Amino acid sequence: MEKYRKCFVDMEQEEKWLNEMAGKGLVLARVAADLFSNRYYFEQGDTAYTYRVDFERDDDYINFVKDTCNAEYLFTAGDKLYFRKAKEQGEFAPLYSDLKSRYAAEKKALLQALGLCGVLTPICVIDIITYLPDIIANAENLGTKFGIVISVAVLIITAAIWGYFIYKAIRCRRTLNKLKKAMKD
């Protein structure tokens, strides 16, 4: 079994990578979702598949994709559904083939990222207010005091998490603007 840890900002990138891995003869066995990245587990396989990823929806939607696309529902990991279809059964069209459904999916991703930014912003501010004065006051002893090292680490980690979700929100917003323009044309 081969394991990979990857972080994707959007589903299209994730689908592209999964399909590239399938092109190498690897079959997706499972996905373990973490806060920032996923762990992907692959096995060697004889069947070539096309993979599609979607946001979590109800059982009716899963059955709809299975029935209309003749696809296999694999599992849910985090907030995403994973589907596959054997290439010998024909093409597995993108799940978001029309602009309105792609727009709705991107809007959901944007709202999710903004919601997490909204939660993390007060945490970042509290971390800065709490730890920064201590870090500045003890800058000369930065490497020798364990508490100061922990303070710096917490501040950097929190800021990195916040920055990741800001980046994700910006990417989603750009995609929404492109889709909105395409829908007007």
HUZITA-V773956 format. One record per helix or strand. SS is the DSSP state (@ for helix, = for strand). FROM is the first residue (numbers start at 1). TO is the last residue. If there is no record, write none. Layout:
BEGIN
ss->SS from->FROM to->TO
ss->SS from->FROM to->TO
END
This chain:
BEGIN
ss->= from->2 to->6
ss->@ from->11 to->23
ss->= from->26 to->33
ss->= from->38 to->44
ss->= from->49 to->55
ss->@ from->59 to->69
ss->= from->72 to->77
ss->= from->80 to->86
ss->@ from->87 to->89
ss->@ from->99 to->137
ss->@ from->139 to->141
ss->@ from->146 to->184
END
